[in-house]
Amino acid sequence: MNMKYEIVIGLETHVELNTNSKIFCSCGGHSSPKEPNDCVCPACSGMPGMLPVMNKRVVELAVTAGLMLNCNINRYTTFDKKNYYYPDLPCAYQITQLNHPICTDGCVTLKTSEGARDIRIKQIHMEEDAGKLVHGGNSSFVDFNRTSVPLIEIVTQPDFRSAEEVVTYLNKLKSMFISGGISECEEGAMRCDVNISVRPEGSEEFGVRTEIKNMASFEAIERAIRYESQRHIDAIEFETEELVQETRRFDDVSGKTFAMRNKETEADYRYFPDANLMPIIIDDEWLEEIKAAKPEAIDEKAEQYRLAGISDKEIDMLMSNHKISSLLDDTVALGCNPKDTAGWILTDCAGILRKDGKTFNDLAVTAEKLSAIIKTVDSGDINRNIGKKILIAVVESDVDPVQYCKENGFDKKVDASAVESVIDSVIANNPQAIADYKAGKTKALMALFGSCMKELKGAADPAVIKELLENKVKNM
């Protein structure tokens, strides 16, 4: 058969919110727990008689996410109980939103190799996370640290037509939420359920839908979509199996999906309004406060960076980490060049952190200190090499860059006669290196250059030293 098929995909993306406490109690948020069950209280562990108390910050972050995805913000929003039993759900129900979700009817535009496509957002709703089952040997353990960590779930319409579109969308969400401070989106904090069906190209009817649950890796999502769509096509074309509506899991090792259970319907969960939580009313004043604090759209921000001469690769790195993009913006606001500042952060800071086995999340440099270093280099008071030495001290020991520069004599300019004197001394003390260079061993010049830099302690411009040294040796 030569029939062509169309893949139809809708996504349910769960994102842990970057809050200091859980959604309905004062226990620490998603990044607080260190040991199993050390961030649990009677409320989030489901003890009888304990009532939930709404975290205002969760509402603000959910509304911000809705604004970023061009959603309508519902001024009246309520919570519902979703009933099901699982060992990591202590109350045997999850507090979520069904009847009055906080955001509806949004849209995000994607650009892929197939062109541009608008993906409609059906809704965003707030809910609490479940705990975590840990399996080992013949035992299974329950860690309730994650119970009641706040989530938003972003539900799309079935508008995706390829794995490429799905991964592009998820990367865009990740960049938006990281740069907007909504979520860190690290592994486990952004999980996705993929609803997929296949139909003949041109058909308006949906095929049999299966749902692949709880995938945290974009690579796994792409592989799962490719496998599952081909399984559907084979079932339709060659009658290899009967397709049924069901929930499936993806096995990362085999690259295949496997049936878990029949797909639940809304009736199976017996939703009903949560009488313990009052409706949330978002008035004009509160909404305007949230809008005023909304971060700049990442497409607009990326274009500003691009116009400033920052490369696409550098832009991707900045957009993937809210901390360093904020550091760049704050440093530029103090009068530094954007492209130059990006180099200091993404090359110099990154190199220092990498050497110590750290990441950008460990970077503690303030915009004031970074701008002081950059401006001192730009003014010609110190050279780039000395600037990097000062930066190392700032990153590793949080010193004051201006004071550190003075204490180490880095601000004392070396005049040309002093540089020339050092070069003459190095040449006189290294006759073999001179002979090697004359014999065609060009590396010998670099050895001489290194000796000059060592003698001058990096205080002179390397380019000037190299030029003077090369001219002297060539004219000997």
Beta strands, then each sheet from edge to edge (+ up, - down):
strand 1: 5-16
strand 2: 72-73
strand 3: 76-77
strand 4: 80-83
strand 5: 93-96
strand 6: 103-112
strand 7: 115-128
strand 8: 132-136
strand 9: 139-143
strand 10: 150-156
strand 11: 190-200
strand 12: 210-215
strand 13: 246-251
strand 14: 256-262
strand 15: 272-273
strand 16: 280-281
sheet 1: 2+ 6- 7+ 10- 1+ 11- 12+ 13+ 14-
sheet 2: 3+ 16-
sheet 3: 5+ 4- 15+
sheet 4: 8+ 9-
end
